[in-house]
């Protein structure tokens, strides 16, 4: 659990630094706080495939 909190803080700090210094400005300006938290979520291929399938169905 502590590792996840450290990762979340590191990502939030990197996003903040990038915003301040204009790094990937267009990209980071569009991120919402909950999306920044999602960057720290561990990758789950099954979940990614499920979400992709849902998005494809919505687009049809």
C-alpha positions as CSV (number, residue, x, y, z in Angstrom):
1,X,0.0,0.0,0.0
2,X,2.8,2.4,0.9
3,X,4.5,1.8,-2.5
4,X,1.3,2.8,-4.3
5,X,1.1,6.1,-2.3
6,X,4.7,6.8,-3.1
7,X,4.1,6.2,-6.8
8,X,0.9,8.4,-6.8
9,X,2.9,11.2,-5.1
10,X,5.8,10.8,-7.6
11,X,3.4,11.0,-10.5
12,X,1.5,14.0,-9.1
13,X,4.8,15.7,-8.5
14,X,6.0,15.0,-12.1
15,X,2.7,16.4,-13.5
16,X,3.0,19.5,-11.4
17,X,6.7,20.0,-12.4
18,X,5.7,19.5,-16.0
19,X,2.9,22.0,-15.8
20,X,5.1,24.6,-14.2
21,X,7.9,24.2,-16.7
22,X,5.7,23.9,-19.8
23,X,6.6,20.2,-20.5
24,X,3.9,18.5,-22.5
25,X,1.8,21.6,-21.8
26,X,-1.1,20.7,-24.1
27,X,-1.4,17.2,-22.7
28,X,-1.2,18.1,-19.0
29,X,-3.6,21.0,-19.3
30,X,-6.4,18.5,-20.3
31,X,-5.8,16.1,-17.3
32,X,-8.2,16.2,-14.4
33,X,-7.0,15.3,-10.9
34,X,-8.7,11.9,-11.1
35,X,-6.9,11.2,-14.4
36,X,-3.6,11.9,-12.8
37,X,-4.4,9.3,-10.1
38,X,-5.3,6.9,-12.9
39,X,-1.7,7.2,-14.2
40,X,-0.5,5.5,-11.0
41,X,-2.9,2.6,-11.2
42,X,-1.2,-0.7,-11.8
43,X,-1.7,-2.0,-15.4
44,X,-4.2,-4.7,-15.7
45,X,-4.5,-6.2,-19.2
46,X,-7.9,-7.8,-18.6
47,X,-9.3,-4.5,-17.4
48,X,-7.8,-2.6,-20.3
49,X,-9.3,-5.1,-22.8
50,X,-12.7,-4.8,-21.0
51,X,-12.6,-1.0,-21.2
52,X,-11.6,-1.2,-24.9
53,X,-14.5,-3.5,-25.7
54,X,-16.9,-1.2,-23.9
55,X,-15.6,1.8,-25.9
56,X,-15.9,0.0,-29.2
57,X,-19.5,-1.0,-28.4
58,X,-20.3,2.7,-27.5
59,X,-18.8,3.9,-30.7
60,X,-20.9,1.5,-32.9
